[in-house]
Amino acid sequence: MSSYKRLVNSLKRLFKRPLAAETAIHPHSALQVEEQVNHQATLIPREQHNLSRRNISKNALRVLYRLKEAGYQAFLVGGGVRDMLLERQPKDFDVATNAHPEEVKDLFRNCRLIGRRFRLAHVHFGQEIIEVATFRASHDLHFGPDKDQESLDNQDRVIENGRLVRDNLYGTFEEDAWRRDFTINALYYNIQDFSVVDYTHGMQDLQDRKIRLIGDPLQRYQEDPVRMLRAIRFAAKLDFQIHPQTAAPITTLGSLLNTIPAARLYEEVLKLFMSGHALKSLELLREFQLFPQLFPDTERCLQQEASHLTLVQSALRSTDARIAEGKPVTPAFLFAALLWPPVWAAALRLQESQGLAPQDSLFEASHRISHQQQQQVAIPKRLSLSMREIWHMQLRLEKSTHSKRALALISHPRFRAAYDFLALRAEGDANIKPLFDWWTRLQQANPDERQELMAPPPPPVAVVAPSSAPKRRKRRPRKKASGIATAVPASE
């Protein structure tokens, strides 16, 4: 595209922008990035860091270079920069720019605009999506006397009960850095000169292995309570320590998670428990008293019985091991383990209080606990159905031993998940171990051995006394008295 065409397109976009977007720009947005860097940021040149374009996705580089060629500022930012500096493999790449979402869309035909709270541009390259975000004003932005803070809030930033529910307030590069959540996520890779720009001392926190929130922790958590879960997740994933000031308010603000939509909490739970650090995440969630906000029924059971905690820990440890080995994992199995303690406890109570059969009590308990959990974490229906099948098959595994139904059960689509779940139960309950061993032998046995295993167990045999024991003397039967007196001779 020629310089003349770029100029014409820029002027068209300028006049098409809504007034709210224009007034949302901070007065200092015209400053050049270099001037801000020289005065307020730490600039780490290419020779002083280990971040290389060889480790960056080719598609992310395409986005960066096209934005740069169009005259916009373009930076790689967030977890991708953080992970590469830590010599870890990034799972995705995010781009920050001074181009507005509509301007990004004009540059890329494969771009889609999404989001209500944060307006974002997603550039699609097959299965890979490069997220492009416009610079936004920081959370503690101070407007000059000529700016009407309230009018801007009404149009671009909406705060309800301390929560930031809409924030499309565009700002400068510096403001964008200070509005991010954690210092280690506020490092920018500049495609212009391949330097790393650090406004918030994130490089120092990376070296110190610290999770530090930018700004006042109390205010930032109230704006978005999910930041508490993110602090836990990063600490577990990176094996970092949460800075004391960042950690202090968490235990008292946990109830704020009740204001977060259950669907969003489901996504956060997946990130916590399905990223290879589930066991550590559980420990930190319980330490900071956030786990009861996500799984209140489970937390009560974990406090009452140690075997329940053993089962949950075993499930999370197994999930971490499978992810480390590159094996597939299913959220249904994970949620089945997390909710089994309250389901089993509720089933036992129903048997005692209402006299229900084991099968009926388990069905009723699984329905109740699943419905209650949906109020906290919205588990999709497809996963909920799989989760219940795993629970209900536990009774079928108990009833199908020593019968022909066992072979039919092995071919069931959910058998493997139910068998693995039985293995978890056997680790914490010695009474389950013989049942698990029987199903293990059945799967490993040849056809003849299977017939023997499925045969009903023989009746108990009477115990025979050892031959060395002294024999009991038989008692001679007593003769019946005739009732006739015997005559005695007179001579006697």
C-alpha positions, 0 to 999 in steps of 0.5 A: 500500500502506497504512502498516499493510500495509507494517508487517505485511509487514516483520514477516513478512519479518523472522521469515522471514529465516534466522539467517545473514542476520541475524547477517551484519548489521554492528552499526552497520547501524541508523545512518541514512545521513545520520549516516554522510554527515555524519561519513564521506562527502563529500556533493555537492548537486544544484547541484554536479554534472551528474547529472540524472534526465532522463538516467536510465532511467525504469525505474530511476527506478521501482525507486528510487522504489518502494524509497524509498516502501516505506521502504528506502534506494535509490541509483543506483550504479556505471557508470551514475553514473560515465558520467553524471558524465563526460557519457557514455551509460550502458549500464545502471543498477544500484541499491543498497539496504538491502532484502534480495533477498527483500524486493525480490522482494516489491515487484516481481512482475517480479523474479527472484533470481539468483547464488550468489556475490552474491545479486542481484535482477533487475527486468525491464522488457521488454528492460531489466533493472535490477539491485538489490543489497543493501548488503554488508560491505566486504572488510576489515570488522572485527568486534567481540569479540562477533562470530565471524568464522570462523562468519560466513565459513562461512555467508556468505563463502567464501574459497578460496586467497585467492579470494572465491567467495561473499560474501552478507555484508550490511552498511551503506551505508558498508561497501558503498561500501568493498567496491566495486572502484574508486573511480570505481565507488563513487559513489552517487546518492541519490534522496532529495535528488538528491545524490551520496555519495562515500566513497572520493574517487571524484570526485577520481579522475574529475577526475584521470582515474585508475583506483584500486582500493579497499583493498590491491591485492594482496588485492583481486586475490587475492579476484577476479583478474578485477579486473585485467581490469576495470582494463584495460577501464576504462582503455581505455574511459575513456582513464584512467591506472591508478594506480601502486599499482593497476598494480604487482601486475598483471604478477606476478599474471597467472597467477591468471587461470588459476583463473577459469572459462573461461566467465567469462573469455569474458564478460570478453574480449567486454567488452574487445574488443566495446565499441569500445576493442578496440585500446587493450585489446590494447595494455594487456593486452600491456603488463601481460602479461595477454594471454598468460593469455588467448591464449597461442598467439596471443601466441607468434606475435605475438612471432615475426612482425610480420605476425601482429600487423598482422592482429590489430591490423587486425581490432580496429581494424575492430571499433572502427570498426564499433561507432563507426558503429553497425554490427553486429559478430560475436564469431566474426570477432573470435576468428577473427582472434585465433586465426588466427596460431597456426592458420596456424603449426600448419598449416604445421608439419603440412605440413612434419612429416607431409606433409599436404595444405594442406586437411587440415593446416588442418583438423587445426590448427584443431581443435587450436588451438580445443581448446587455447583452450577451456582458457583462454577458453570460446568457445561452440560456435556461434561456434567453428563459424563461426570454423572456416568462416571459416578453411577458406574461405580455401583455397577462395578460393584454389582457386576463382579462374578457375572457375565455382565462384567464383560459387557461392562468392559466394552462400555464407552465410560468404562475406562474413566470409571475404572481409573476413578475406582483406582483413585478411590482404592488409594484412600479406601482399603475396602475398595482395593479388592474390587479394583484388583478384581477388575484389573485381573479381569482385563489382563486375563485370557479367555479361560482365566476370565471364565474362572474369574466370572464364576460365582465364588464357592460356598464356604467349606466347613473346617475339618479338625487336624488328624493329630488332634485327640479323638473324642471317645464315643459315648455308649447309648444308655439302656432303657430301664424295663421297669420290672424288679428282679427277684433275688434268691432267698439264699442270698 
